[in-house]
């Protein structure tokens, strides 16, 4: 549902751009978002289990998470 909605919003927002470029942009943007969601979701579960089982504050783990994330 969210995927369809986001593509419809992009389609309507990018009406002034040629169709070929618009399709390439929408497909790359969608695939990038899905890849990030697939990577982040298991990481989020691992962090939640670690915080729950060790009792360590999430805020104390946050700097480590940012340190080891590979942001572009």
Steps between C-alpha positions, in 0.01 A plus 500: 500500500771750597699409191209568269416824677856629485528420129172678429620808689827498307316457170277798567783714639729437204253567218721771348797264456525282186346155546822301447692699763200490736477118479873458561490735799195331655640148457841590646345689790260216577770232485733706718229545764412129498866400532543732796187363666618141451837579654372713786211278613716207626744746656218667688386165640853411613541837672162462673589152628841622620351796685234279659730216603792709630307789650735750334338829407426545131648849518833357613502268195401772255851644447630149424221441251579823317871419509458162331234608249636563155318817401563619144 
